């Protein structure tokens, strides 16, 4: 069975407006962190990877990344300065 991924940006925006980026109550934190985890695109690995990440317009953001960090307000890709494409930013 194929499960389609959802775009969580609207959820993240609503939570940030409501809670002003303060820590969420424990039950909501667990719920939304699980939701973000389940909706990470399949080509990404939470433990990092060596793929090139680009903007929707094709600009390279980074050449590989260290990990994906999941918090109350979304999933965030972490990369170090050696992976950053500072030439195009």
PDB file with SEQRES, HELIX, SHEET and CRYST1 records, atoms N, CA, C and O in Angstrom:
SEQRES   1 A   89  UNK UNK UNK UNK UNK UNK UNK UNK UNK UNK UNK UNK UNK          
SEQRES   2 A   89  UNK UNK UNK UNK UNK UNK UNK UNK UNK UNK UNK UNK UNK          
SEQRES   3 A   89  UNK UNK UNK UNK UNK UNK UNK UNK UNK UNK UNK UNK UNK          
SEQRES   4 A   89  UNK UNK UNK UNK UNK UNK UNK UNK UNK UNK UNK UNK UNK          
SEQRES   5 A   89  UNK UNK UNK UNK UNK UNK UNK UNK UNK UNK UNK UNK UNK          
SEQRES   6 A   89  UNK UNK UNK UNK UNK UNK UNK UNK UNK UNK UNK UNK UNK          
SEQRES   7 A   89  UNK UNK UNK UNK UNK UNK UNK UNK UNK UNK UNK                  
HELIX    1 AA1 UNK A    9  UNK A   19  1                                  11    
HELIX    2 AA2 UNK A   26  UNK A   38  1                                  13    
SHEET    1 AA1 2 UNK A  49  UNK A  54  0                                        
SHEET    2 AA1 2 UNK A  60  UNK A  65 -1                                        
SHEET    1 AA2 2 UNK A  67  UNK A  71  0                                        
SHEET    2 AA2 2 UNK A  74  UNK A  78 -1                                        
CRYST1    1.000    1.000    1.000  90.00  90.00  90.00 P 1           1          
ATOM      1  N   UNK A   1       0.837  -1.176   0.000  1.00  0.00           N  
ATOM      2  CA  UNK A   1       0.000   0.000   0.000  1.00  0.00           C  
ATOM      3  C   UNK A   1       0.886   1.246   0.000  1.00  0.00           C  
ATOM      4  O   UNK A   1       1.818   1.345   0.798  1.00  0.00           O  
ATOM      5  N   UNK A   2       0.600   2.188  -0.888  1.00  0.00           N  
ATOM      6  CA  UNK A   2       1.345   3.437  -0.966  1.00  0.00           C  
ATOM      7  C   UNK A   2       0.605   4.494  -0.156  1.00  0.00           C  
ATOM      8  O   UNK A   2      -0.585   4.735  -0.359  1.00  0.00           O  
ATOM      9  N   UNK A   3       1.329   5.115   0.762  1.00  0.00           N  
ATOM     10  CA  UNK A   3       0.749   6.179   1.576  1.00  0.00           C  
ATOM     11  C   UNK A   3       1.275   7.490   1.040  1.00  0.00           C  
ATOM     12  O   UNK A   3       2.487   7.692   0.955  1.00  0.00           O  
ATOM     13  N   UNK A   4       0.361   8.393   0.675  1.00  0.00           N  
ATOM     14  CA  UNK A   4       0.817   9.673   0.150  1.00  0.00           C  
ATOM     15  C   UNK A   4       1.244  10.585   1.291  1.00  0.00           C  
ATOM     16  O   UNK A   4       0.681  10.558   2.385  1.00  0.00           O  
ATOM     17  N   UNK A   5       2.244  11.382   1.001  1.00  0.00           N  
ATOM     18  CA  UNK A   5       2.788  12.313   1.986  1.00  0.00           C  
ATOM     19  C   UNK A   5       1.953  13.583   1.964  1.00  0.00           C  
ATOM     20  O   UNK A   5       1.386  13.937   0.930  1.00  0.00           O  
ATOM     21  N   UNK A   6       1.874  14.269   3.097  1.00  0.00           N  
ATOM     22  CA  UNK A   6       1.167  15.546   3.145  1.00  0.00           C  
ATOM     23  C   UNK A   6       2.172  16.676   3.320  1.00  0.00           C  
ATOM     24  O   UNK A   6       3.255  16.478   3.871  1.00  0.00           O  
ATOM     25  N   UNK A   7       1.810  17.839   2.857  1.00  0.00           N  
ATOM     26  CA  UNK A   7       2.631  19.030   3.053  1.00  0.00           C  
ATOM     27  C   UNK A   7       2.292  19.571   4.443  1.00  0.00           C  
ATOM     28  O   UNK A   7       1.148  19.946   4.703  1.00  0.00           O  
ATOM     29  N   UNK A   8       3.261  19.610   5.312  1.00  0.00           N  
ATOM     30  CA  UNK A   8       3.019  19.993   6.711  1.00  0.00           C  
ATOM     31  C   UNK A   8       3.202  21.495   6.963  1.00  0.00           C  
ATOM     32  O   UNK A   8       3.059  21.938   8.103  1.00  0.00           O  
ATOM     33  N   UNK A   9       3.513  22.286   5.938  1.00  0.00           N  
ATOM     34  CA  UNK A   9       3.795  23.705   6.151  1.00  0.00           C  
ATOM     35  C   UNK A   9       2.617  24.455   6.770  1.00  0.00           C  
ATOM     36  O   UNK A   9       2.822  25.319   7.623  1.00  0.00           O  
ATOM     37  N   UNK A  10       1.395  24.143   6.360  1.00  0.00           N  
ATOM     38  CA  UNK A  10       0.222  24.802   6.933  1.00  0.00           C  
ATOM     39  C   UNK A  10       0.063  24.477   8.413  1.00  0.00           C  
ATOM     40  O   UNK A  10      -0.296  25.344   9.210  1.00  0.00           O  
ATOM     41  N   UNK A  11       0.330  23.235   8.774  1.00  0.00           N  
ATOM     42  CA  UNK A  11       0.255  22.810  10.166  1.00  0.00           C  
ATOM     43  C   UNK A  11       1.304  23.548  10.996  1.00  0.00           C  
ATOM     44  O   UNK A  11       1.015  24.044  12.085  1.00  0.00           O  
ATOM     45  N   UNK A  12       2.526  23.612  10.465  1.00  0.00           N  
ATOM     46  CA  UNK A  12       3.615  24.293  11.167  1.00  0.00           C  
ATOM     47  C   UNK A  12       3.291  25.765  11.373  1.00  0.00           C  
ATOM     48  O   UNK A  12       3.560  26.316  12.441  1.00  0.00           O  
ATOM     49  N   UNK A  13       2.712  26.411  10.355  1.00  0.00           N  
ATOM     50  CA  UNK A  13       2.343  27.820  10.457  1.00  0.00           C  
ATOM     51  C   UNK A  13       1.281  28.039  11.530  1.00  0.00           C  
ATOM     52  O   UNK A  13       1.391  28.956  12.344  1.00  0.00           O  
ATOM     53  N   UNK A  14       0.263  27.200  11.525  1.00  0.00           N  
ATOM     54  CA  UNK A  14      -0.803  27.324  12.533  1.00  0.00           C  
ATOM     55  C   UNK A  14      -0.268  27.123  13.954  1.00  0.00           C  
ATOM     56  O   UNK A  14      -0.620  27.871  14.866  1.00  0.00           O  
ATOM     57  N   UNK A  15       0.576  26.121  14.133  1.00  0.00           N  
ATOM     58  CA  UNK A  15       1.147  25.878  15.464  1.00  0.00           C  
ATOM     59  C   UNK A  15       2.002  27.057  15.913  1.00  0.00           C  
ATOM     60  O   UNK A  15       1.957  27.448  17.079  1.00  0.00           O  
ATOM     61  N   UNK A  16       2.781  27.624  14.996  1.00  0.00           N  
ATOM     62  CA  UNK A  16       3.643  28.754  15.376  1.00  0.00           C  
ATOM     63  C   UNK A  16       2.814  29.972  15.759  1.00  0.00           C  
ATOM     64  O   UNK A  16       3.185  30.709  16.674  1.00  0.00           O  
ATOM     65  N   UNK A  17       1.698  30.194  15.071  1.00  0.00           N  
ATOM     66  CA  UNK A  17       0.816  31.319  15.424  1.00  0.00           C  
ATOM     67  C   UNK A  17       0.174  31.088  16.787  1.00  0.00           C  
ATOM     68  O   UNK A  17       0.101  31.996  17.615  1.00  0.00           O  
ATOM     69  N   UNK A  18      -0.286  29.875  17.005  1.00  0.00           N  
ATOM     70  CA  UNK A  18      -1.008  29.567  18.247  1.00  0.00           C  
ATOM     71  C   UNK A  18      -0.092  29.517  19.467  1.00  0.00           C  
ATOM     72  O   UNK A  18      -0.436  30.044  20.526  1.00  0.00           O  
ATOM     73  N   UNK A  19       1.085  28.879  19.319  1.00  0.00           N  
ATOM     74  CA  UNK A  19       1.970  28.670  20.466  1.00  0.00           C  
ATOM     75  C   UNK A  19       3.195  29.572  20.469  1.00  0.00           C  
ATOM     76  O   UNK A  19       4.011  29.508  21.388  1.00  0.00           O  
ATOM     77  N   UNK A  20       3.333  30.420  19.437  1.00  0.00           N  
ATOM     78  CA  UNK A  20       4.431  31.390  19.346  1.00  0.00           C  
ATOM     79  C   UNK A  20       5.806  30.741  19.536  1.00  0.00           C  
ATOM     80  O   UNK A  20       6.686  31.300  20.191  1.00  0.00           O  
ATOM     81  N   UNK A  21       5.968  29.581  18.967  1.00  0.00           N  
ATOM     82  CA  UNK A  21       7.217  28.798  18.986  1.00  0.00           C  
ATOM     83  C   UNK A  21       7.641  28.341  20.380  1.00  0.00           C  
ATOM     84  O   UNK A  21       8.785  27.932  20.577  1.00  0.00           O  
ATOM     85  N   UNK A  22       6.736  28.408  21.335  1.00  0.00           N  
ATOM     86  CA  UNK A  22       7.033  27.844  22.657  1.00  0.00           C  
ATOM     87  C   UNK A  22       6.867  26.326  22.563  1.00  0.00           C  
ATOM     88  O   UNK A  22       6.167  25.838  21.675  1.00  0.00           O  
ATOM     89  N   UNK A  23       7.496  25.579  23.462  1.00  0.00           N  
ATOM     90  CA  UNK A  23       7.330  24.123  23.426  1.00  0.00           C  
ATOM     91  C   UNK A  23       5.847  23.734  23.491  1.00  0.00           C  
ATOM     92  O   UNK A  23       5.072  24.298  24.263  1.00  0.00           O  
ATOM     93  N   UNK A  24       5.486  22.775  22.677  1.00  0.00           N  
ATOM     94  CA  UNK A  24       4.104  22.297  22.670  1.00  0.00           C  
ATOM     95  C   UNK A  24       3.854  21.413  23.888  1.00  0.00           C  
ATOM     96  O   UNK A  24       4.790  20.834  24.439  1.00  0.00           O  
ATOM     97  N   UNK A  25       2.584  21.307  24.312  1.00  0.00           N  
ATOM     98  CA  UNK A  25       2.263  20.324  25.345  1.00  0.00           C  
ATOM     99  C   UNK A  25       2.724  18.942  24.878  1.00  0.00           C  
ATOM    100  O   UNK A  25       2.717  18.647  23.683  1.00  0.00           O  
ATOM    101  N   UNK A  26       3.115  18.116  25.816  1.00  0.00           N  
ATOM    102  CA  UNK A  26       3.744  16.820  25.504  1.00  0.00           C  
ATOM    103  C   UNK A  26       2.944  15.986  24.503  1.00  0.00           C  
ATOM    104  O   UNK A  26       3.518  15.446  23.558  1.00  0.00           O  
ATOM    105  N   UNK A  27       1.633  15.876  24.698  1.00  0.00           N  
ATOM    106  CA  UNK A  27       0.838  15.043  23.788  1.00  0.00           C  
ATOM    107  C   UNK A  27       0.838  15.598  22.370  1.00  0.00           C  
ATOM    108  O   UNK A  27       0.922  14.836  21.407  1.00  0.00           O  
ATOM    109  N   UNK A  28       0.746  16.923  22.232  1.00  0.00           N  
ATOM    110  CA  UNK A  28       0.793  17.527  20.901  1.00  0.00           C  
ATOM    111  C   UNK A  28       2.182  17.415  20.288  1.00  0.00           C  
ATOM    112  O   UNK A  28       2.316  17.169  19.089  1.00  0.00           O  
ATOM    113  N   UNK A  29       3.206  17.595  21.099  1.00  0.00           N  
ATOM    114  CA  UNK A  29       4.584  17.478  20.623  1.00  0.00           C  
ATOM    115  C   UNK A  29       4.815  16.103  20.011  1.00  0.00           C  
ATOM    116  O   UNK A  29       5.334  15.996  18.900  1.00  0.00           O  
ATOM    117  N   UNK A  30       4.438  15.064  20.721  1.00  0.00           N  
ATOM    118  CA  UNK A  30       4.615  13.697  20.227  1.00  0.00           C  
ATOM    119  C   UNK A  30       3.805  13.466  18.954  1.00  0.00           C  
ATOM    120  O   UNK A  30       4.292  12.850  18.006  1.00  0.00           O  
ATOM    121  N   UNK A  31       2.570  13.960  18.937  1.00  0.00           N  
ATOM    122  CA  UNK A  31       1.697  13.796  17.772  1.00  0.00           C  
ATOM    123  C   UNK A  31       2.296  14.451  16.536  1.00  0.00           C  
ATOM    124  O   UNK A  31       2.382  13.826  15.479  1.00  0.00           O  
ATOM    125  N   UNK A  32       2.712  15.712  16.665  1.00  0.00           N  
ATOM    126  CA  UNK A  32       3.208  16.427  15.490  1.00  0.00           C  
ATOM    127  C   UNK A  32       4.606  15.980  15.077  1.00  0.00           C  
ATOM    128  O   UNK A  32       4.911  15.952  13.884  1.00  0.00           O  
ATOM    129  N   UNK A  33       5.451  15.633  16.025  1.00  0.00           N  
ATOM    130  CA  UNK A  33       6.766  15.119  15.641  1.00  0.00           C  
ATOM    131  C   UNK A  33       6.626  13.806  14.869  1.00  0.00           C  
ATOM    132  O   UNK A  33       7.373  13.569  13.920  1.00  0.00           O  
ATOM    133  N   UNK A  34       5.692  12.964  15.257  1.00  0.00           N  
ATOM    134  CA  UNK A  34       5.444  11.720  14.521  1.00  0.00           C  
ATOM    135  C   UNK A  34       4.906  12.029  13.124  1.00  0.00           C  
ATOM    136  O   UNK A  34       5.294  11.382  12.152  1.00  0.00           O  
ATOM    137  N   UNK A  35       4.020  13.012  13.024  1.00  0.00           N  
ATOM    138  CA  UNK A  35       3.480  13.416  11.729  1.00  0.00           C  
ATOM    139  C   UNK A  35       4.596  13.909  10.803  1.00  0.00           C  
ATOM    140  O   UNK A  35       4.647  13.526   9.634  1.00  0.00           O  
ATOM    141  N   UNK A  36       5.492  14.758  11.325  1.00  0.00           N  
ATOM    142  CA  UNK A  36       6.609  15.257  10.508  1.00  0.00           C  
ATOM    143  C   UNK A  36       7.509  14.103  10.057  1.00  0.00           C  
ATOM    144  O   UNK A  36       7.925  14.049   8.900  1.00  0.00           O  
ATOM    145  N   UNK A  37       7.800  13.192  10.969  1.00  0.00           N  
ATOM    146  CA  UNK A  37       8.645  12.041  10.641  1.00  0.00           C  
ATOM    147  C   UNK A  37       8.030  11.210   9.520  1.00  0.00           C  
ATOM    148  O   UNK A  37       8.723  10.803   8.587  1.00  0.00           O  
ATOM    149  N   UNK A  38       6.737  10.964   9.616  1.00  0.00           N  
ATOM    150  CA  UNK A  38       6.046  10.144   8.621  1.00  0.00           C  
ATOM    151  C   UNK A  38       5.974  10.821   7.258  1.00  0.00           C  
ATOM    152  O   UNK A  38       5.769  10.149   6.247  1.00  0.00           O  
ATOM    153  N   UNK A  39       6.138  12.128   7.216  1.00  0.00           N  
ATOM    154  CA  UNK A  39       5.990  12.857   5.968  1.00  0.00           C  
ATOM    155  C   UNK A  39       7.293  13.373   5.382  1.00  0.00           C  
ATOM    156  O   UNK A  39       7.276  14.200   4.470  1.00  0.00           O  
ATOM    157  N   UNK A  40       8.418  12.898   5.893  1.00  0.00           N  
ATOM    158  CA  UNK A  40       9.701  13.201   5.270  1.00  0.00           C  
ATOM    159  C   UNK A  40       9.743  12.448   3.943  1.00  0.00           C  
ATOM    160  O   UNK A  40       9.450  11.253   3.902  1.00  0.00           O  
ATOM    161  N   UNK A  41      10.106  13.137   2.858  1.00  0.00           N  
ATOM    162  CA  UNK A  41      10.161  12.441   1.566  1.00  0.00           C  
ATOM    163  C   UNK A  41      11.045  11.192   1.634  1.00  0.00           C  
ATOM    164  O   UNK A  41      12.063  11.175   2.327  1.00  0.00           O  
ATOM    165  N   UNK A  42      10.646  10.167   0.916  1.00  0.00           N  
ATOM    166  CA  UNK A  42      11.332   8.881   0.973  1.00  0.00           C  
ATOM    167  C   UNK A  42      12.782   8.931   0.522  1.00  0.00           C  
ATOM    168  O   UNK A  42      13.573   8.073   0.914  1.00  0.00           O  
ATOM    169  N   UNK A  43      13.152   9.915  -0.292  1.00  0.00           N  
ATOM    170  CA  UNK A  43      14.535   9.987  -0.770  1.00  0.00           C  
ATOM    171  C   UNK A  43      15.482  10.577   0.278  1.00  0.00           C  
ATOM    172  O   UNK A  43      16.696  10.593   0.074  1.00  0.00           O  
ATOM    173  N   UNK A  44      14.934  11.063   1.396  1.00  0.00           N  
ATOM    174  CA  UNK A  44      15.759  11.611   2.478  1.00  0.00           C  
ATOM    175  C   UNK A  44      15.883  10.600   3.612  1.00  0.00           C  
ATOM    176  O   UNK A  44      14.960   9.829   3.876  1.00  0.00           O  
ATOM    177  N   UNK A  45      17.029  10.614   4.273  1.00  0.00           N  
ATOM    178  CA  UNK A  45      17.301   9.730   5.394  1.00  0.00           C  
ATOM    179  C   UNK A  45      17.521  10.606   6.629  1.00  0.00           C  
ATOM    180  O   UNK A  45      18.313  11.546   6.575  1.00  0.00           O  
ATOM    181  N   UNK A  46      16.845  10.322   7.726  1.00  0.00           N  
ATOM    182  CA  UNK A  46      16.994  11.151   8.930  1.00  0.00           C  
ATOM    183  C   UNK A  46      18.420  11.146   9.468  1.00  0.00           C  
ATOM    184  O   UNK A  46      18.796  12.050  10.214  1.00  0.00           O  
ATOM    185  N   UNK A  47      19.214  10.154   9.106  1.00  0.00           N  
ATOM    186  CA  UNK A  47      20.599  10.059   9.570  1.00  0.00           C  
ATOM    187  C   UNK A  47      21.601  10.692   8.610  1.00  0.00           C  
ATOM    188  O   UNK A  47      22.807  10.486   8.748  1.00  0.00           O  
ATOM    189  N   UNK A  48      21.118  11.449   7.654  1.00  0.00           N  
ATOM    190  CA  UNK A  48      22.001  12.144   6.726  1.00  0.00           C  
ATOM    191  C   UNK A  48      22.141  11.424   5.404  1.00  0.00           C  
ATOM    192  O   UNK A  48      21.681  10.296   5.227  1.00  0.00           O  
ATOM    193  N   UNK A  49      22.793  12.115   4.479  1.00  0.00           N  
ATOM    194  CA  UNK A  49      22.978  11.542   3.160  1.00  0.00           C  
ATOM    195  C   UNK A  49      23.913  12.390   2.329  1.00  0.00           C  
ATOM    196  O   UNK A  49      24.330  13.472   2.744  1.00  0.00           O  
ATOM    197  N   UNK A  50      24.235  11.892   1.160  1.00  0.00           N  
ATOM    198  CA  UNK A  50      25.175  12.608   0.304  1.00  0.00           C  
ATOM    199  C   UNK A  50      24.526  13.146  -0.969  1.00  0.00           C  
ATOM    200  O   UNK A  50      25.229  13.478  -1.923  1.00  0.00           O  
ATOM    201  N   UNK A  51      23.204  13.237  -0.998  1.00  0.00           N  
ATOM    202  CA  UNK A  51      22.532  13.756  -2.185  1.00  0.00           C  
ATOM    203  C   UNK A  51      22.589  15.281  -2.214  1.00  0.00           C  
ATOM    204  O   UNK A  51      22.770  15.925  -1.181  1.00  0.00           O  
ATOM    205  N   UNK A  52      22.435  15.838  -3.387  1.00  0.00           N  
ATOM    206  CA  UNK A  52      22.398  17.286  -3.566  1.00  0.00           C  
ATOM    207  C   UNK A  52      20.967  17.751  -3.335  1.00  0.00           C  
ATOM    208  O   UNK A  52      20.035  17.207  -3.926  1.00  0.00           O  
ATOM    209  N   UNK A  53      20.786  18.751  -2.482  1.00  0.00           N  
ATOM    210  CA  UNK A  53      19.462  19.322  -2.239  1.00  0.00           C  
ATOM    211  C   UNK A  53      19.372  20.664  -2.953  1.00  0.00           C  
ATOM    212  O   UNK A  53      20.290  21.480  -2.882  1.00  0.00           O  
ATOM    213  N   UNK A  54      18.249  20.882  -3.645  1.00  0.00           N  
ATOM    214  CA  UNK A  54      18.050  22.086  -4.447  1.00  0.00           C  
ATOM    215  C   UNK A  54      16.750  22.775  -4.070  1.00  0.00           C  
ATOM    216  O   UNK A  54      15.847  22.167  -3.495  1.00  0.00           O  
ATOM    217  N   UNK A  55      16.671  24.068  -4.409  1.00  0.00           N  
ATOM    218  CA  UNK A  55      15.416  24.810  -4.268  1.00  0.00           C  
ATOM    219  C   UNK A  55      14.473  24.358  -5.383  1.00  0.00           C  
ATOM    220  O   UNK A  55      14.904  23.688  -6.321  1.00  0.00           O  
ATOM    221  N   UNK A  56      13.193  24.717  -5.289  1.00  0.00           N  
ATOM    222  CA  UNK A  56      12.274  24.370  -6.384  1.00  0.00           C  
ATOM    223  C   UNK A  56      12.704  24.954  -7.743  1.00  0.00           C  
ATOM    224  O   UNK A  56      12.344  24.416  -8.790  1.00  0.00           O  
ATOM    225  N   UNK A  57      13.466  26.042  -7.724  1.00  0.00           N  
ATOM    226  CA  UNK A  57      13.931  26.650  -8.979  1.00  0.00           C  
ATOM    227  C   UNK A  57      15.263  26.067  -9.443  1.00  0.00           C  
ATOM    228  O   UNK A  57      15.802  26.511 -10.457  1.00  0.00           O  
ATOM    229  N   UNK A  58      15.807  25.079  -8.723  1.00  0.00           N  
ATOM    230  CA  UNK A  58      16.992  24.387  -9.166  1.00  0.00           C  
ATOM    231  C   UNK A  58      18.316  24.863  -8.604  1.00  0.00           C  
ATOM    232  O   UNK A  58      19.360  24.319  -8.964  1.00  0.00           O  
ATOM    233  N   UNK A  59      18.309  25.871  -7.723  1.00  0.00           N  
ATOM    234  CA  UNK A  59      19.568  26.302  -7.112  1.00  0.00           C  
ATOM    235  C   UNK A  59      20.009  25.282  -6.071  1.00  0.00           C  
ATOM    236  O   UNK A  59      19.206  24.813  -5.265  1.00  0.00           O  
ATOM    237  N   UNK A  60      21.271  24.954  -6.098  1.00  0.00           N  
ATOM    238  CA  UNK A  60      21.804  23.985  -5.135  1.00  0.00           C  
ATOM    239  C   UNK A  60      21.934  24.640  -3.768  1.00  0.00           C  
ATOM    240  O   UNK A  60      22.532  25.707  -3.635  1.00  0.00           O  
ATOM    241  N   UNK A  61      21.368  23.991  -2.753  1.00  0.00           N  
ATOM    242  CA  UNK A  61      21.468  24.456  -1.371  1.00  0.00           C  
ATOM    243  C   UNK A  61      22.681  23.824  -0.703  1.00  0.00           C  
ATOM    244  O   UNK A  61      23.494  24.506  -0.079  1.00  0.00           O  
ATOM    245  N   UNK A  62      22.786  22.514  -0.848  1.00  0.00           N  
ATOM    246  CA  UNK A  62      23.897  21.809  -0.206  1.00  0.00           C  
ATOM    247  C   UNK A  62      24.219  20.519  -0.953  1.00  0.00           C  
ATOM    248  O   UNK A  62      23.381  19.936  -1.642  1.00  0.00           O  
ATOM    249  N   UNK A  63      25.446  20.111  -0.787  1.00  0.00           N  
ATOM    250  CA  UNK A  63      25.934  18.844  -1.341  1.00  0.00           C  
ATOM    251  C   UNK A  63      26.045  17.866  -0.175  1.00  0.00           C  
ATOM    252  O   UNK A  63      27.105  17.737   0.437  1.00  0.00           O  
ATOM    253  N   UNK A  64      24.957  17.188   0.125  1.00  0.00           N  
ATOM    254  CA  UNK A  64      24.890  16.295   1.273  1.00  0.00           C  
ATOM    255  C   UNK A  64      24.395  17.032   2.501  1.00  0.00           C  
ATOM    256  O   UNK A  64      24.359  18.262   2.537  1.00  0.00           O  
ATOM    257  N   UNK A  65      24.016  16.262   3.499  1.00  0.00           N  
ATOM    258  CA  UNK A  65      23.530  16.842   4.753  1.00  0.00           C  
ATOM    259  C   UNK A  65      23.853  15.888   5.900  1.00  0.00           C  
ATOM    260  O   UNK A  65      24.031  14.687   5.698  1.00  0.00           O  
ATOM    261  N   UNK A  66      23.923  16.447   7.102  1.00  0.00           N  
ATOM    262  CA  UNK A  66      24.311  15.682   8.288  1.00  0.00           C  
ATOM    263  C   UNK A  66      23.167  14.827   8.848  1.00  0.00           C  
ATOM    264  O   UNK A  66      23.348  13.651   9.163  1.00  0.00           O  
ATOM    265  N   UNK A  67      21.981  15.452   8.965  1.00  0.00           N  
ATOM    266  CA  UNK A  67      20.837  14.745   9.547  1.00  0.00           C  
ATOM    267  C   UNK A  67      19.589  15.594   9.383  1.00  0.00           C  
ATOM    268  O   UNK A  67      19.660  16.756   8.983  1.00  0.00           O  
ATOM    269  N   UNK A  68      18.442  14.998   9.698  1.00  0.00           N  
ATOM    270  CA  UNK A  68      17.187  15.725   9.766  1.00  0.00           C  
ATOM    271  C   UNK A  68      16.771  15.744  11.230  1.00  0.00           C  
ATOM    272  O   UNK A  68      16.675  14.699  11.874  1.00  0.00           O  
ATOM    273  N   UNK A  69      16.527  16.936  11.743  1.00  0.00           N  
ATOM    274  CA  UNK A  69      16.116  17.123  13.127  1.00  0.00           C  
ATOM    275  C   UNK A  69      14.613  17.405  13.132  1.00  0.00           C  
ATOM    276  O   UNK A  69      14.124  18.260  12.394  1.00  0.00           O  
ATOM    277  N   UNK A  70      13.898  16.675  13.971  1.00  0.00           N  
ATOM    278  CA  UNK A  70      12.447  16.837  14.043  1.00  0.00           C  
ATOM    279  C   UNK A  70      12.085  17.476  15.367  1.00  0.00           C  
ATOM    280  O   UNK A  70      12.424  16.970  16.437  1.00  0.00           O  
ATOM    281  N   UNK A  71      11.387  18.603  15.275  1.00  0.00           N  
ATOM    282  CA  UNK A  71      10.970  19.327  16.471  1.00  0.00           C  
ATOM    283  C   UNK A  71       9.482  19.597  16.438  1.00  0.00           C  
ATOM    284  O   UNK A  71       8.763  19.077  15.585  1.00  0.00           O  
ATOM    285  N   UNK A  72       9.027  20.408  17.367  1.00  0.00           N  
ATOM    286  CA  UNK A  72       7.601  20.726  17.457  1.00  0.00           C  
ATOM    287  C   UNK A  72       7.095  21.489  16.238  1.00  0.00           C  
ATOM    288  O   UNK A  72       5.907  21.428  15.921  1.00  0.00           O  
ATOM    289  N   UNK A  73       7.974  22.199  15.559  1.00  0.00           N  
ATOM    290  CA  UNK A  73       7.553  23.065  14.467  1.00  0.00           C  
ATOM    291  C   UNK A  73       8.084  22.623  13.116  1.00  0.00           C  
ATOM    292  O   UNK A  73       8.206  23.441  12.204  1.00  0.00           O  
ATOM    293  N   UNK A  74       8.402  21.350  12.973  1.00  0.00           N  
ATOM    294  CA  UNK A  74       8.777  20.828  11.674  1.00  0.00           C  
ATOM    295  C   UNK A  74      10.023  19.969  11.684  1.00  0.00           C  
ATOM    296  O   UNK A  74      10.644  19.737  12.720  1.00  0.00           O  
ATOM    297  N   UNK A  75      10.363  19.511  10.502  1.00  0.00           N  
ATOM    298  CA  UNK A  75      11.578  18.722  10.278  1.00  0.00           C  
ATOM    299  C   UNK A  75      12.574  19.621   9.553  1.00  0.00           C  
ATOM    300  O   UNK A  75      12.223  20.274   8.570  1.00  0.00           O  
ATOM    301  N   UNK A  76      13.808  19.656  10.032  1.00  0.00           N  
ATOM    302  CA  UNK A  76      14.809  20.574   9.515  1.00  0.00           C  
ATOM    303  C   UNK A  76      16.057  19.812   9.088  1.00  0.00           C  
ATOM    304  O   UNK A  76      16.549  18.944   9.809  1.00  0.00           O  
ATOM    305  N   UNK A  77      16.560  20.151   7.902  1.00  0.00           N  
ATOM    306  CA  UNK A  77      17.762  19.524   7.370  1.00  0.00           C  
ATOM    307  C   UNK A  77      18.972  20.280   7.904  1.00  0.00           C  
ATOM    308  O   UNK A  77      19.060  21.499   7.759  1.00  0.00           O  
ATOM    309  N   UNK A  78      19.899  19.559   8.518  1.00  0.00           N  
ATOM    310  CA  UNK A  78      21.138  20.158   9.013  1.00  0.00           C  
ATOM    311  C   UNK A  78      22.293  19.766   8.101  1.00  0.00           C  
ATOM    312  O   UNK A  78      22.449  18.600   7.738  1.00  0.00           O  
ATOM    313  N   UNK A  79      23.102  20.766   7.737  1.00  0.00           N  
ATOM    314  CA  UNK A  79      24.318  20.510   6.975  1.00  0.00           C  
ATOM    315  C   UNK A  79      25.397  21.448   7.483  1.00  0.00           C  
ATOM    316  O   UNK A  79      25.098  22.497   8.055  1.00  0.00           O  
ATOM    317  N   UNK A  80      26.650  21.072   7.276  1.00  0.00           N  
ATOM    318  CA  UNK A  80      27.739  21.910   7.779  1.00  0.00           C  
ATOM    319  C   UNK A  80      28.263  22.823   6.668  1.00  0.00           C  
ATOM    320  O   UNK A  80      27.835  22.731   5.518  1.00  0.00           O  
ATOM    321  N   UNK A  81      29.192  23.699   7.033  1.00  0.00           N  
ATOM    322  CA  UNK A  81      29.669  24.696   6.070  1.00  0.00           C  
ATOM    323  C   UNK A  81      30.379  24.079   4.871  1.00  0.00           C  
ATOM    324  O   UNK A  81      30.410  24.682   3.798  1.00  0.00           O  
ATOM    325  N   UNK A  82      30.945  22.897   5.034  1.00  0.00           N  
ATOM    326  CA  UNK A  82      31.604  22.272   3.885  1.00  0.00           C  
ATOM    327  C   UNK A  82      30.588  21.718   2.889  1.00  0.00           C  
ATOM    328  O   UNK A  82      30.920  21.499   1.724  1.00  0.00           O  
ATOM    329  N   UNK A  83      29.367  21.492   3.331  1.00  0.00           N  
ATOM    330  CA  UNK A  83      28.319  20.977   2.456  1.00  0.00           C  
ATOM    331  C   UNK A  83      27.492  22.102   1.837  1.00  0.00           C  
ATOM    332  O   UNK A  83      26.822  21.888   0.827  1.00  0.00           O  
ATOM    333  N   UNK A  84      27.528  23.291   2.425  1.00  0.00           N  
ATOM    334  CA  UNK A  84      26.739  24.412   1.945  1.00  0.00           C  
ATOM    335  C   UNK A  84      27.249  24.914   0.607  1.00  0.00           C  
ATOM    336  O   UNK A  84      28.455  24.970   0.370  1.00  0.00           O  
ATOM    337  N   UNK A  85      26.331  25.272  -0.252  1.00  0.00           N  
ATOM    338  CA  UNK A  85      26.696  25.835  -1.549  1.00  0.00           C  
ATOM    339  C   UNK A  85      26.643  27.357  -1.450  1.00  0.00           C  
ATOM    340  O   UNK A  85      25.680  27.976  -1.903  1.00  0.00           O  
ATOM    341  N   UNK A  86      27.662  27.955  -0.868  1.00  0.00           N  
ATOM    342  CA  UNK A  86      27.678  29.391  -0.641  1.00  0.00           C  
ATOM    343  C   UNK A  86      27.849  30.183  -1.938  1.00  0.00           C  
ATOM    344  O   UNK A  86      27.565  31.381  -1.961  1.00  0.00           O  
ATOM    345  N   UNK A  87      28.297  29.556  -2.991  1.00  0.00           N  
ATOM    346  CA  UNK A  87      28.490  30.239  -4.275  1.00  0.00           C  
ATOM    347  C   UNK A  87      27.181  30.720  -4.867  1.00  0.00           C  
ATOM    348  O   UNK A  87      27.140  31.776  -5.499  1.00  0.00           O  
ATOM    349  N   UNK A  88      26.101  29.960  -4.673  1.00  0.00           N  
ATOM    350  CA  UNK A  88      24.808  30.311  -5.272  1.00  0.00           C  
ATOM    351  C   UNK A  88      23.874  31.035  -4.315  1.00  0.00           C  
ATOM    352  O   UNK A  88      22.807  31.485  -4.732  1.00  0.00           O  
ATOM    353  N   UNK A  89      24.239  31.158  -3.055  1.00  0.00           N  
ATOM    354  CA  UNK A  89      23.329  31.798  -2.098  1.00  0.00           C  
ATOM    355  C   UNK A  89      23.470  33.289  -2.078  1.00  0.00           C  
ATOM    356  O   UNK A  89      22.770  33.965  -1.324  1.00  0.00           O  
TER     357      UNK A  89                                                      
END                                                                             
